[in-house]
Amino acid sequence: MVREGYWYGLPLLVASACLLALRLDIAGIVFFAAALFVLNFFRDPEREVPGDPQAIVSPADGRVVEIVEEQIDGRRMERMSIFMSPWNVHVNRAPIAGVVRKVSYRPGAFHAAFLPHASVDNEQNMFTIEGQQGTVHVKQIAGALARRIVFWKKLGDTLERGERVGLIKFGSRVDIFVQTGIEWRVKTGDHVRGGSTILGITKPAG
């Protein structure tokens, strides 16, 4: 579990215990259920990262809601959007190995994360990784319930494929931008797991 889970979950457990001790059973049960939900939300299971050097792994748990072409920094790229429900693991991971070359946070709205315009309008943090597989952009997008995007890395950090890089609290979405022509291994509607599901395969250099 990430440490934020204890910050949110333990006060709820304490409140639940106090309410039950005062024989306010219904309120105590409500707070206990809320604590379980929060602790479950911030879980952080280990994942087996694929060893294929050309694999691009999912940066998040959730459901693929869109795969489209889009222009980023003057280049045509393919965007895959992954919607994370409150029941998914919300720890985000690096899709490829490489160096963090850019980090850009932008405040914004809090539309439902599965809507297409959430990618443009919502609060978001985009980071760029450059590695042997090329350049990949990842955008963390806040949702209707999410109000806090967390990114643990900084410019110049070297990342391993599947390494934990941050999280988004209480429902959200992650977009990944890759070079055009990638060999996708998943499609819209598929469920993916951060750090372990192979989204696609890049073509070897040369």
Backbone as a printed PyTorch tensor [residue, N CA C, xyz], in Angstrom:
tensor([[[  0.8440,  -1.1910,   0.0000],
         [  0.0000,   0.0000,   0.0000],
         [  0.8810,   1.2430,   0.0000]],

        [[  0.4850,   2.2500,  -0.7950],
         [  1.2310,   3.5000,  -0.7870],
         [  0.9190,   4.2610,   0.5020]],

        [[  1.8370,   5.1080,   0.9310],
         [  1.7020,   5.7460,   2.2430],
         [  0.4760,   6.6340,   2.3490]],

        [[  0.0250,   7.1970,   1.2060],
         [ -1.1850,   8.0240,   1.2370],
         [ -2.3900,   7.2460,   1.7630]],

        [[ -2.3800,   5.9360,   1.5760],
         [ -3.4830,   5.1190,   2.0630],
         [ -3.6060,   5.1610,   3.5690]],

        [[ -2.4700,   5.2040,   4.2660],
         [ -2.5020,   5.2800,   5.7230],
         [ -2.9920,   6.6470,   6.1890]],

        [[ -2.5890,   7.7070,   5.4670],
         [ -3.0280,   9.0500,   5.8490],
         [ -4.5440,   9.1760,   5.7950]],

        [[ -5.1470,   8.5690,   4.7860],
         [ -6.5980,   8.6600,   4.6130],
         [ -7.3430,   7.5780,   5.4010]],

        [[ -6.7750,   6.3760,   5.4290],
         [ -7.5030,   5.2470,   5.9870],
         [ -7.4820,   5.1630,   7.5010]],

        [[ -6.3200,   5.4350,   8.1330],
         [ -6.2250,   5.2830,   9.5750],
         [ -7.1530,   6.2220,  10.3500]],

        [[ -7.2760,   7.5070,   9.9760],
         [ -8.2340,   8.3710,  10.6910],
         [ -9.6640,   7.8400,  10.6310]],

        [[-10.0360,   7.2420,   9.5080],
         [-11.3790,   6.6700,   9.3880],
         [-11.5500,   5.4740,  10.3120]],

        [[-10.4890,   4.6560,  10.4350],
         [-10.5520,   3.5150,  11.3450],
         [-10.6660,   3.9730,  12.7910]],

        [[ -9.9060,   5.0060,  13.1510],
         [ -9.9780,   5.5390,  14.5120],
         [-11.3680,   6.0930,  14.7950]],

        [[-11.9170,   6.8360,  13.8300],
         [-13.2610,   7.3810,  14.0070],
         [-14.2880,   6.2650,  14.1580]],

        [[-14.1290,   5.2130,  13.3650],
         [-15.0410,   4.0860,  13.4570],
         [-14.9830,   3.4400,  14.8370]],

        [[-13.7660,   3.2370,  15.3630],
         [-13.6110,   2.6240,  16.6800],
         [-14.2450,   3.4760,  17.7730]],

        [[-14.0660,   4.7920,  17.6620],
         [-14.6420,   5.6940,  18.6640],
         [-16.1670,   5.6620,  18.6180]],

        [[-16.7160,   5.6620,  17.4280],
         [-18.1790,   5.6310,  17.2820],
         [-18.7650,   4.3200,  17.7980]],

        [[-18.0870,   3.2130,  17.5040],
         [-18.5650,   1.9170,  17.9990],
         [-18.4670,   1.8410,  19.5200]],

        [[-17.3940,   2.4470,  20.0720],
         [-17.2430,   2.4520,  21.5280],
         [-18.3660,   3.2550,  22.1900]],

        [[-18.8550,   4.2700,  21.4880],
         [-19.9660,   5.0800,  21.9920],
         [-21.3190,   4.4590,  21.6540]],

        [[-21.2830,   3.2660,  21.0810],
         [-22.4700,   2.5150,  20.6880],
         [-23.2760,   3.2220,  19.5890]],

        [[-22.5910,   4.0060,  18.7960],
         [-23.1990,   4.5920,  17.5990],
         [-22.8910,   3.6480,  16.4440]],

        [[-23.5770,   2.5030,  16.4630],
         [-23.2100,   1.3940,  15.5920],
         [-23.3040,   1.7120,  14.1110]],

        [[-24.3940,   2.3350,  13.6940],
         [-24.5710,   2.5960,  12.2610],
         [-23.4770,   3.5200,  11.7400]],

        [[-23.2310,   4.6120,  12.4710],
         [-22.1800,   5.5470,  12.0570],
         [-20.8240,   4.8600,  12.0730]],

        [[-20.5850,   4.0250,  13.0900],
         [-19.3090,   3.3180,  13.1690],
         [-19.0930,   2.3840,  12.0020]],

        [[-20.1680,   1.6900,  11.6130],
         [-20.0700,   0.7720,  10.4780],
         [-19.8230,   1.5330,   9.1860]],

        [[-20.4790,   2.6940,   9.0280],
         [-20.2730,   3.5140,   7.8300],
         [-18.8180,   3.9590,   7.7310]],

        [[-18.2510,   4.4260,   8.8310],
         [-16.8540,   4.8690,   8.8180],
         [-15.9090,   3.6950,   8.5850]],

        [[-16.2510,   2.5260,   9.1230],
         [-15.4130,   1.3450,   8.9120],
         [-15.4230,   0.9330,   7.4430]],

        [[-16.6030,   0.9770,   6.8240],
         [-16.7060,   0.6440,   5.3960],
         [-15.9150,   1.6350,   4.5540]],

        [[-15.9950,   2.9180,   4.9330],
         [-15.2360,   3.9420,   4.2040],
         [-13.7350,   3.7000,   4.3360]],

        [[-13.2960,   3.2890,   5.5210],
         [-11.8760,   2.9990,   5.7280],
         [-11.4210,   1.8370,   4.8580]],

        [[-12.2440,   0.7860,   4.7770],
         [-11.8920,  -0.3530,   3.9400],
         [-11.7980,   0.0500,   2.4720]],

        [[-12.7270,   0.8960,   2.0270],
         [-12.7000,   1.3660,   0.6400],
         [-11.4100,   2.1320,   0.3580]],

        [[-11.0530,   3.0370,   1.2610],
         [ -9.8590,   3.8560,   1.0570],
         [ -8.6030,   2.9930,   1.0700]],

        [[ -8.4980,   2.0880,   2.0320],
         [ -7.3150,   1.2310,   2.1050],
         [ -7.2030,   0.3370,   0.8690]],

        [[ -8.3330,  -0.1280,   0.3680],
         [ -8.3320,  -0.9260,  -0.8590],
         [ -7.9250,  -0.0820,  -2.0570]],

        [[ -8.3670,   1.1610,  -2.0970],
         [ -8.0470,   2.0510,  -3.2080],
         [ -6.5420,   2.2740,  -3.3270]],

        [[ -5.8630,   2.4160,  -2.1920],
         [ -4.4340,   2.7310,  -2.2160],
         [ -3.5400,   1.4870,  -2.1870]],

        [[ -4.0950,   0.3330,  -2.4800],
         [ -3.2670,  -0.8770,  -2.5150],
         [ -2.2320,  -0.7700,  -3.6280]],

        [[ -1.1320,  -1.4610,  -3.4500],
         [ -0.0160,  -1.3600,  -4.4010],
         [  0.6240,  -2.7320,  -4.5820]],

        [[ -0.0300,  -3.6190,  -5.3280],
         [  0.4850,  -4.9880,  -5.4890],
         [  1.7390,  -5.0370,  -6.3590]],

        [[  2.5430,  -6.0520,  -6.1200],
         [  3.6980,  -6.2920,  -6.9720],
         [  3.2170,  -6.8040,  -8.3300]],

        [[  3.9460,  -6.4880,  -9.3750],
         [  3.6010,  -6.9300, -10.7220],
         [  4.8190,  -7.5590, -11.3940]],

        [[  4.5730,  -8.5690, -12.2120],
         [  5.6430,  -9.1870, -12.9910],
         [  5.7770,  -8.4250, -14.3040]],

        [[  6.8940,  -7.7330, -14.4710],
         [  7.1200,  -6.8980, -15.6470],
         [  7.6790,  -7.7530, -16.7840]],

        [[  7.0740,  -7.6930, -17.9810],
         [  7.5690,  -8.4820, -19.1200],
         [  9.0230,  -8.1600, -19.4480]],

        [[  9.7640,  -9.1910, -19.8660],
         [ 11.1720,  -9.0130, -20.1590],
         [ 11.4740,  -8.6220, -21.5990]],

        [[ 10.4840,  -8.6480, -22.4840],
         [ 10.6980,  -8.3070, -23.8900],
         [ 11.1800,  -6.8590, -23.9960]],

        [[ 12.3890,  -6.6260, -24.5430],
         [ 12.9380,  -5.2620, -24.6100],
         [ 12.1460,  -4.3300, -25.5220]],

        [[ 11.2810,  -4.8690, -26.3830],
         [ 10.4720,  -4.0350, -27.2760],
         [  9.0520,  -3.8090, -26.7450]],

        [[  8.7630,  -4.3390, -25.5690],
         [  7.4080,  -4.2350, -25.0230],
         [  7.1500,  -2.8590, -24.4150]],

        [[  5.9610,  -2.3380, -24.6770],
         [  5.4530,  -1.1550, -23.9920],
         [  4.3690,  -1.6580, -23.0350]],

        [[  4.5850,  -1.4670, -21.7380],
         [  3.6250,  -1.9870, -20.7710],
         [  2.6360,  -0.8920, -20.3660]],

        [[  1.5240,  -1.3180, -19.8370],
         [  0.4940,  -0.3670, -19.4440],
         [  0.9680,   0.5000, -18.2760]],

        [[  0.7290,   1.8120, -18.3440],
         [  1.0970,   2.6870, -17.2270],
         [  0.0640,   2.6630, -16.1060]],

        [[ -1.0670,   1.9700, -16.3190],
         [ -2.1470,   2.0130, -15.3290],
         [ -3.0280,   0.7850, -15.4350]],

        [[ -3.7500,   0.5050, -14.3460],
         [ -4.8090,  -0.4920, -14.3640],
         [ -6.0780,   0.1660, -14.9020]],

        [[ -6.9090,  -0.5880, -15.5940],
         [ -8.1730,  -0.0290, -16.0430],
         [ -8.6370,  -0.6170, -17.3630]],

        [[ -9.5070,   0.1420, -18.0200],
         [-10.1210,  -0.2940, -19.2780],
         [ -9.7240,   0.6650, -20.3950]],

        [[ -9.3130,   0.1030, -21.5330],
         [ -8.9610,   0.9190, -22.6960],
         [-10.2410,   1.5090, -23.2860]],

        [[-10.3200,   2.8430, -23.3280],
         [-11.5400,   3.4890, -23.8170],
         [-11.3600,   4.1400, -25.1870]],

        [[-10.1260,   4.3130, -25.6260],
         [ -9.9310,   4.9780, -26.9200],
         [ -8.5130,   4.7560, -27.4230]],

        [[ -8.3750,   4.5630, -28.7480],
         [ -7.0780,   4.5280, -29.4170],
         [ -7.2210,   5.3840, -30.6730]],

        [[ -6.5220,   6.5150, -30.7110],
         [ -6.6480,   7.4500, -31.8280],
         [ -5.2790,   8.0440, -32.1530]],

        [[ -5.1790,   8.6460, -33.3340],
         [ -3.9780,   9.4000, -33.6830],
         [ -4.1380,  10.8360, -33.2240]],

        [[ -3.0360,  11.4310, -32.7840],
         [ -3.0710,  12.7950, -32.2640],
         [ -1.7000,  13.4270, -32.4610]],

        [[ -1.6570,  14.7440, -32.4920],
         [ -0.3850,  15.4330, -32.6980],
         [  0.1690,  15.9110, -31.3580]],

        [[  1.4120,  15.5590, -31.0740],
         [  2.1080,  15.9710, -29.8610],
         [  3.4580,  16.5470, -30.2560]],

        [[  3.7180,  17.7830, -29.8390],
         [  4.9960,  18.4440, -30.1520],
         [  5.3110,  18.4010, -31.6440]],

        [[  4.2730,  18.5720, -32.4750],
         [  4.4640,  18.6070, -33.9230],
         [  4.6120,  17.2520, -34.5780]],

        [[  4.4560,  16.1730, -33.8160],
         [  4.5990,  14.8230, -34.3690],
         [  3.2790,  14.0770, -34.2580]],

        [[  2.9680,  13.2840, -35.2970],
         [  1.7990,  12.4260, -35.2320],
         [  2.1180,  11.2210, -34.3540]],

        [[  1.2850,  10.9920, -33.3580],
         [  1.4800,   9.8630, -32.4640],
         [  0.1370,   9.1750, -32.2400]],

        [[  0.1780,   7.9910, -31.6890],
         [ -1.0430,   7.2760, -31.3510],
         [ -1.2870,   7.3910, -29.8450]],

        [[ -2.5150,   7.7560, -29.5000],
         [ -2.8860,   7.8950, -28.0890],
         [ -3.8010,   6.7520, -27.6680]],

        [[ -3.4440,   6.1010, -26.5910],
         [ -4.3240,   5.1270, -25.9580],
         [ -4.7590,   5.7010, -24.6160]],

        [[ -6.0730,   5.7080, -24.3630],
         [ -6.6090,   6.2190, -23.1090],
         [ -7.1060,   5.0600, -22.2580]],

        [[ -6.7120,   5.0690, -20.9860],
         [ -7.0740,   4.0160, -20.0410],
         [ -7.8740,   4.6360, -18.9010]],

        [[ -9.1220,   4.2160, -18.7380],
         [ -9.9740,   4.7240, -17.6680],
         [ -9.8100,   3.8640, -16.4300]],

        [[ -9.5200,   4.5160, -15.2970],
         [ -9.3320,   3.8260, -14.0310],
         [-10.5370,   4.0990, -13.1430]],

        [[-11.3100,   3.0880, -12.8370],
         [-12.4490,   3.2470, -11.9400],
         [-11.9590,   3.2870, -10.5010]],

        [[-12.8050,   3.7000,  -9.5500],
         [-12.3830,   3.7100,  -8.1360],
         [-11.9670,   2.3410,  -7.6140]],

        [[-12.3210,   1.2630,  -8.3230],
         [-11.9860,  -0.0870,  -7.8580],
         [-10.6380,  -0.5630,  -8.3810]],

        [[-10.0450,   0.1560,  -9.3360],
         [ -8.7500,  -0.2410,  -9.8770],
         [ -7.6080,   0.1930,  -8.9700]],

        [[ -6.4580,  -0.4650,  -9.1160],
         [ -5.2170,   0.0290,  -8.5130],
         [ -4.8740,   1.3530,  -9.1920]],

        [[ -4.5150,   2.3780,  -8.4110],
         [ -4.2780,   3.6960,  -8.9870],
         [ -2.8110,   4.1220,  -9.0090]],

        [[ -1.9060,   3.2000,  -8.7180],
         [ -0.4800,   3.4820,  -8.8630],
         [ -0.1310,   3.4430, -10.3490]],

        [[  0.5910,   4.4560, -10.8150],
         [  0.9990,   4.5220, -12.2190],
         [  2.4390,   4.0550, -12.3770]],

        [[  2.7390,   3.5000, -13.5610],
         [  4.0560,   2.9180, -13.8050],
         [  4.6350,   3.3900, -15.1420]],

        [[  5.9480,   3.2720, -15.2750],
         [  6.6300,   3.6710, -16.5120],
         [  6.3820,   2.6280, -17.5970]],

        [[  5.9260,   3.0400, -18.7810],
         [  5.6500,   2.0670, -19.8530],
         [  6.9010,   1.5340, -20.5440]],

        [[  7.9770,   2.3050, -20.5080],
         [  9.2480,   1.8690, -21.0950],
         [ 10.3780,   2.2720, -20.1630]],

        [[ 11.5590,   1.7180, -20.4160],
         [ 12.7540,   2.1510, -19.6980],
         [ 13.3170,   3.3890, -20.3870]],

        [[ 13.8240,   4.3210, -19.5910],
         [ 14.3900,   5.5240, -20.1850],
         [ 14.5840,   6.6160, -19.1630]],

        [[ 14.7930,   7.8220, -19.6590],
         [ 15.0660,   8.9900, -18.8250],
         [ 13.8990,   9.9690, -18.9090]],

        [[ 13.5200,  10.5340, -17.7770],
         [ 12.4490,  11.5400, -17.7460],
         [ 13.0040,  12.8380, -18.3280]],

        [[ 12.4720,  13.2360, -19.4870],
         [ 12.9800,  14.4170, -20.1730],
         [ 12.1060,  15.6550, -19.9830]],

        [[ 10.8460,  15.4490, -19.5970],
         [  9.9490,  16.5910, -19.4580],
         [  8.8290,  16.2340, -18.4920]],

        [[  8.4610,  17.2000, -17.6440],
         [  7.3210,  17.0490, -16.7400],
         [  6.5330,  18.3500, -16.7930]],

        [[  5.2410,  18.2470, -17.0720],
         [  4.4190,  19.4400, -17.2240],
         [  3.0730,  19.2430, -16.5410]],

        [[  2.8520,  19.9850, -15.4400],
         [  1.5740,  19.9240, -14.7200],
         [  0.6890,  21.0860, -15.1560]],

        [[ -0.6200,  20.8170, -15.2920],
         [ -1.5620,  21.8750, -15.6670],
         [ -2.8720,  21.6990, -14.9030]],

        [[ -3.3170,  22.7230, -14.1760],
         [ -4.6230,  22.6360, -13.5120],
         [ -5.7370,  22.6670, -14.5500]],

        [[ -6.9330,  22.2520, -14.1410],
         [ -8.0410,  22.2470, -15.0940],
         [ -9.3370,  21.8160, -14.4560]],

        [[-10.2580,  21.3410, -15.2900],
         [-11.5900,  20.9410, -14.8510],
         [-11.5590,  19.5130, -14.2960]],

        [[-12.7370,  19.0150, -13.8980],
         [-12.8410,  17.6600, -13.3510],
         [-14.0280,  16.9460, -13.9870]],

        [[-14.0120,  16.8790, -15.3290],
         [-15.0380,  16.1200, -16.0380],
         [-14.8440,  14.6260, -15.7650]],

        [[-15.8790,  13.8400, -16.0080],
         [-15.7490,  12.3870, -15.9020],
         [-14.5790,  11.9340, -16.7760]],

        [[-13.6860,  11.1370, -16.2070],
         [-12.4180,  10.8270, -16.8730],
         [-12.5740,  10.0130, -18.1460]],

        [[-13.6970,   9.2910, -18.3030],
         [-13.8540,   8.4700, -19.5040],
         [-14.3050,   9.2750, -20.7100]],

        [[-14.6750,  10.5500, -20.5310],
         [-15.1070,  11.3860, -21.6480],
         [-13.9020,  11.8190, -22.4800]],

        [[-14.0380,  11.8610, -23.8290],
         [-12.8960,  12.2130, -24.6840],
         [-12.2790,  13.5680, -24.3620]],

        [[-13.1060,  14.6000, -24.0690],
         [-12.5490,  15.9340, -23.8490],
         [-11.8480,  16.0680, -22.4970]],

        [[-11.9330,  15.0470, -21.6360],
         [-11.1980,  15.0880, -20.3710],
         [ -9.6970,  15.1600, -20.6210]],

        [[ -9.2470,  14.5860, -21.7250],
         [ -7.8240,  14.5970, -22.0720],
         [ -7.3040,  16.0070, -22.2900]],

        [[ -8.1980,  16.9240, -22.6740],
         [ -7.8080,  18.3020, -22.9580],
         [ -8.1360,  19.2320, -21.7940]],

        [[ -9.3310,  19.0490, -21.1890],
         [ -9.8450,  20.0240, -20.2320],
         [ -9.4560,  19.7740, -18.7830]],

        [[ -9.2510,  18.5310, -18.3890],
         [ -9.0800,  18.2200, -16.9680],
         [ -7.6920,  18.5450, -16.4300]],

        [[ -7.6210,  18.6480, -15.1010],
         [ -6.3290,  18.7550, -14.4400],
         [ -5.4590,  17.5900, -14.8830]],

        [[ -4.1840,  17.8710, -15.1720],
         [ -3.3470,  16.8080, -15.7320],
         [ -1.8680,  17.0450, -15.5020]],

        [[ -1.1210,  15.9510, -15.5760],
         [  0.3290,  16.0000, -15.5150],
         [  0.8720,  15.1200, -16.6250]],

        [[  1.6970,  15.6960, -17.4940],
         [  2.2920,  14.9090, -18.5830],
         [  3.7920,  14.8070, -18.3680]],

        [[  4.3180,  13.5890, -18.5180],
         [  5.7650,  13.4050, -18.4550],
         [  6.2240,  12.6280, -19.6760]],

        [[  7.4450,  12.8980, -20.0800],
         [  8.0240,  12.3110, -21.2910],
         [  9.2140,  11.4360, -20.9160]],

        [[  9.2320,  10.2240, -21.4680],
         [ 10.3420,   9.3010, -21.2520],
         [ 11.0310,   9.0480, -22.5870]],

        [[ 12.3470,   9.1960, -22.6170],
         [ 13.1340,   8.8660, -23.7990],
         [ 14.0120,   7.6680, -23.4850]],

        [[ 13.9490,   6.6630, -24.3620],
         [ 14.7520,   5.4610, -24.1580],
         [ 15.0900,   4.8020, -25.4750]],

        [[ 15.5890,   3.5840, -25.4230],
         [ 15.9710,   2.8650, -26.6400],
         [ 14.7660,   2.5730, -27.5260]],

        [[ 13.5640,   2.5830, -26.9510],
         [ 12.3510,   2.3550, -27.7440],
         [ 11.7800,   3.6360, -28.3240]],

        [[ 12.4760,   4.7460, -28.1160],
         [ 11.9950,   6.0170, -28.6320],
         [ 11.4480,   6.9040, -27.5310]],

        [[ 10.5140,   7.7660, -27.9050],
         [  9.9270,   8.7180, -26.9710],
         [  8.4800,   8.3420, -26.6970]],

        [[  8.1270,   8.3010, -25.4220],
         [  6.7580,   7.9990, -25.0060],
         [  6.2980,   9.0830, -24.0440]],

        [[  5.0960,   9.6040, -24.2650],
         [  4.4970,  10.5730, -23.3530],
         [  3.4000,   9.8820, -22.5470]],

        [[  3.3140,  10.2180, -21.2800],
         [  2.2470,   9.6880, -20.4210],
         [  1.5500,  10.8670, -19.7530]],

        [[  0.2260,  10.8770, -19.8390],
         [ -0.5510,  11.9710, -19.2500],
         [ -1.4480,  11.4130, -18.1460]],

        [[ -1.2240,  11.8790, -16.9280],
         [ -2.0860,  11.5510, -15.7950],
         [ -3.2180,  12.5740, -15.7580]],

        [[ -4.4580,  12.1070, -15.7690],
         [ -5.6110,  13.0070, -15.8770],
         [ -6.5470,  12.7980, -14.6950]],

        [[ -6.8750,  13.8840, -14.0040],
         [ -7.8120,  13.8060, -12.8920],
         [ -9.2210,  13.5520, -13.4150]],

        [[-10.0480,  12.8990, -12.5980],
         [-11.4290,  12.6210, -12.9810],
         [-12.4170,  13.4230, -12.1660]],

        [[-13.6770,  12.9920, -12.1880],
         [-14.7370,  13.7260, -11.4840],
         [-14.5250,  13.7010,  -9.9770]],

        [[-13.9610,  12.6040,  -9.4420],
         [-13.7080,  12.5070,  -8.0090],
         [-12.2800,  12.8570,  -7.6480]],

        [[-11.3560,  12.6230,  -8.5810],
         [ -9.9410,  12.8660,  -8.2900],
         [ -9.6610,  14.3550,  -8.1700]],

        [[ -8.8600,  14.7170,  -7.1800],
         [ -8.4750,  16.1130,  -6.9950],
         [ -6.9800,  16.2530,  -6.7400]],

        [[ -6.2560,  15.1840,  -6.9310],
         [ -4.8360,  15.2620,  -6.6450],
         [ -4.0630,  14.2770,  -7.4990]],

        [[ -3.1800,  14.8090,  -8.3400],
         [ -2.2810,  13.9860,  -9.1390],
         [ -0.9220,  13.9780,  -8.4490]],

        [[ -0.3530,  12.8030,  -8.2750],
         [  0.9360,  12.6610,  -7.6070],
         [  1.9490,  12.0910,  -8.5990]],

        [[  3.1240,  12.7530,  -8.6980],
         [  4.2080,  12.2560,  -9.5410],
         [  5.4710,  12.2720,  -8.6980]],

        [[  6.0730,  11.0980,  -8.5000],
         [  7.1860,  10.9680,  -7.5740],
         [  8.5500,  11.2290,  -8.2090]],

        [[  8.6240,  11.3100,  -9.5160],
         [  9.9120,  11.4270, -10.1880],
         [ 10.2160,  12.8800, -10.5640]],

        [[ 11.4490,  13.0920, -11.0500],
         [ 11.8550,  14.4360, -11.4570],
         [ 12.6590,  14.3580, -12.7510]],

        [[ 12.8890,  15.5150, -13.3520],
         [ 13.6510,  15.5660, -14.5950],
         [ 15.0170,  14.9060, -14.4290]],

        [[ 15.3710,  14.0950, -15.4100],
         [ 16.6680,  13.4390, -15.3970],
         [ 16.6910,  12.0880, -14.7310]],

        [[ 15.5960,  11.7110, -14.0490],
         [ 15.5530,  10.3980, -13.4100],
         [ 15.5510,   9.2890, -14.4660]],

        [[ 16.2600,   8.2120, -14.1780],
         [ 16.2710,   7.0370, -15.0460],
         [ 15.2570,   6.0220, -14.5220]],

        [[ 14.3810,   5.5700, -15.4040],
         [ 13.3110,   4.6650, -15.0200],
         [ 13.4900,   3.2890, -15.6610]],

        [[ 13.0800,   2.2760, -14.9440],
         [ 12.9910,   0.9380, -15.4970],
         [ 11.5720,   0.7060, -16.0050]],

        [[ 11.4270,  -0.1540, -17.0050],
         [ 10.0860,  -0.5040, -17.4680],
         [  9.2680,  -1.0680, -16.3040]],

        [[  8.0610,  -0.5410, -16.1060],
         [  7.1940,  -1.0220, -15.0380],
         [  7.4400,  -0.3860, -13.6870]],

        [[  8.3950,   0.5240, -13.5890],
         [  8.6930,   1.1640, -12.3030],
         [  7.5580,   2.0870, -11.8690]],

        [[  7.2640,   2.1240, -10.5890],
         [  6.2370,   3.0140, -10.0510],
         [  6.6720,   4.4680, -10.2050]],

        [[  5.7760,   5.3190, -10.6960],
         [  6.1220,   6.7240, -10.9020],
         [  5.1650,   7.6890, -10.1980]],

        [[  3.9890,   7.2450,  -9.7830],
         [  3.0400,   8.1470,  -9.1390],
         [  1.6760,   7.5070,  -9.0110]],

        [[  0.6670,   8.3360,  -8.7400],
         [ -0.7080,   7.8520,  -8.6550],
         [ -1.6610,   9.0220,  -8.8070]],

        [[ -2.9390,   8.6900,  -9.0150],
         [ -4.0050,   9.6840,  -9.0670],
         [ -5.0630,   9.2260,  -8.0800]],

        [[ -5.5130,  10.1270,  -7.2390],
         [ -6.4000,   9.7460,  -6.1450],
         [ -7.8690,   9.7500,  -6.5480]],

        [[ -8.5340,   8.6330,  -6.2830],
         [ -9.9920,   8.5100,  -6.3580],
         [-10.5930,   8.6630,  -7.7480]],

        [[-10.1910,   7.8150,  -8.6570],
         [-10.8230,   7.7660,  -9.9740],
         [-10.1480,   8.6770, -10.9770]],

        [[ -9.8120,   8.1810, -12.1460],
         [ -9.0090,   8.9940, -13.0530],
         [ -8.7920,   8.2920, -14.3890]],

        [[ -7.8450,   8.8240, -15.1450],
         [ -7.5390,   8.2880, -16.4630],
         [ -6.0740,   8.5500, -16.7840]],

        [[ -5.4830,   7.6650, -17.5710],
         [ -4.1090,   7.8440, -18.0260],
         [ -4.0810,   7.6810, -19.5400]],

        [[ -3.4570,   8.6320, -20.2290],
         [ -3.2350,   8.5530, -21.6670],
         [ -1.7680,   8.2460, -21.9240]],

        [[ -1.5010,   7.4030, -22.9020],
         [ -0.1290,   7.1320, -23.3130],
         [ -0.0200,   7.4290, -24.7990]],

        [[  1.0290,   8.1600, -25.1750],
         [  1.2700,   8.5560, -26.5660],
         [  2.5320,   7.8580, -27.0510]],

        [[  2.4130,   7.1240, -28.1610],
         [  3.5440,   6.3730, -28.7050],
         [  3.6670,   6.6610, -30.1990]],

        [[  4.7670,   6.2320, -30.7730],
         [  5.0040,   6.4390, -32.2000],
         [  3.9230,   5.7400, -33.0220]],

        [[  3.6160,   6.2870, -34.1870],
         [  2.6420,   5.6410, -35.0650],
         [  3.2380,   4.3470, -35.6270]],

        [[  2.3830,   3.4090, -35.9380],
         [  2.8390,   2.1470, -36.4990],
         [  3.1820,   1.0960, -35.4670]],

        [[  2.9190,   1.3740, -34.1870],
         [  3.1810,   0.3830, -33.1560],
         [  2.2940,  -0.8440, -33.3750]],

        [[  2.7750,  -1.9920, -33.0070],
         [  1.9970,  -3.2260, -33.0950],
         [  1.2000,  -3.3870, -31.7980]],

        [[ -0.0550,  -2.9150, -31.8140],
         [ -0.8720,  -2.9920, -30.6110],
         [ -1.2090,  -4.4370, -30.2600]],

        [[ -1.2040,  -4.7420, -28.9810],
         [ -1.5740,  -6.0730, -28.4950],
         [ -2.9160,  -6.0410, -27.7510]],

        [[ -3.4750,  -4.8470, -27.5510],
         [ -4.7830,  -4.7200, -26.8950],
         [ -5.6670,  -3.8270, -27.7600]],

        [[ -6.9590,  -3.8230, -27.4620],
         [ -7.9190,  -3.0370, -28.2350],
         [ -8.8850,  -2.3350, -27.2870]],

        [[ -9.6830,  -1.4310, -27.8380],
         [-10.6780,  -0.7180, -27.0440],
         [-11.6120,  -1.7070, -26.3460]],

        [[-11.8360,  -1.4810, -25.0680],
         [-12.6850,  -2.3590, -24.2760],
         [-11.9130,  -3.3610, -23.4410]],

        [[-10.6400,  -3.5860, -23.7700],
         [ -9.8300,  -4.5340, -23.0120],
         [ -9.4620,  -3.9520, -21.6400]],

        [[ -9.3120,  -4.8380, -20.6630],
         [ -8.8460,  -4.4410, -19.3350],
         [ -7.3440,  -4.7250, -19.2390]],

        [[ -6.6100,  -3.7810, -18.6760],
         [ -5.1490,  -3.8870, -18.6100],
         [ -4.6780,  -3.6960, -17.1730]],

        [[ -3.4520,  -4.1530, -16.9100],
         [ -2.8550,  -4.0530, -15.5830],
         [ -1.5310,  -3.3070, -15.6930]],

        [[ -1.3770,  -2.2820, -14.8470],
         [ -0.1760,  -1.4680, -14.8790],
         [  1.0940,  -2.2680, -14.6140]],

        [[  2.0840,  -2.1000, -15.4730],
         [  3.3710,  -2.7410, -15.2910],
         [  3.4720,  -4.1500, -15.8140]],

        [[  2.3410,  -4.8000, -16.1220],
         [  2.4020,  -6.1950, -16.5560],
         [  1.7400,  -6.4670, -17.9020]],

        [[  0.6840,  -5.7420, -18.2560],
         [  0.0330,  -5.9500, -19.5520],
         [  0.8490,  -5.2870, -20.6500]],

        [[  1.1610,  -6.0300, -21.7010],
         [  1.8540,  -5.4600, -22.8600],
         [  0.8300,  -4.7700, -23.7410]],

        [[  0.9390,  -3.4490, -23.8720],
         [  0.0270,  -2.6960, -24.7340],
         [  0.3940,  -2.8600, -26.1940]],

        [[  1.6910,  -2.8950, -26.4670],
         [  2.1440,  -2.9970, -27.8410],
         [  3.6240,  -3.2890, -27.9240]],

        [[  4.0920,  -3.4960, -29.1310],
         [  5.4860,  -3.8140, -29.3840],
         [  6.0570,  -2.7900, -30.3510]],

        [[  7.2130,  -2.2110, -29.9990],
         [  7.8730,  -1.2730, -30.9030],
         [  8.7480,  -2.0310, -31.8780]],

        [[  8.9870,  -1.4080, -33.0130],
         [  9.8330,  -2.0400, -34.0080],
         [ 11.2920,  -1.8530, -33.6470]],

        [[ 12.1160,  -2.9000, -33.7590],
         [ 13.5480,  -2.7670, -33.4450],
         [ 14.1850,  -1.7060, -34.3330]],

        [[ 15.1490,  -0.9750, -33.7830],
         [ 15.8550,   0.0550, -34.5570],
         [ 16.5760,  -0.5830, -35.7220]],

        [[ 16.4960,   0.0970, -36.8910],
         [ 17.1680,  -0.4010, -38.0830],
         [ 16.3360,  -1.3880, -38.8380]]])
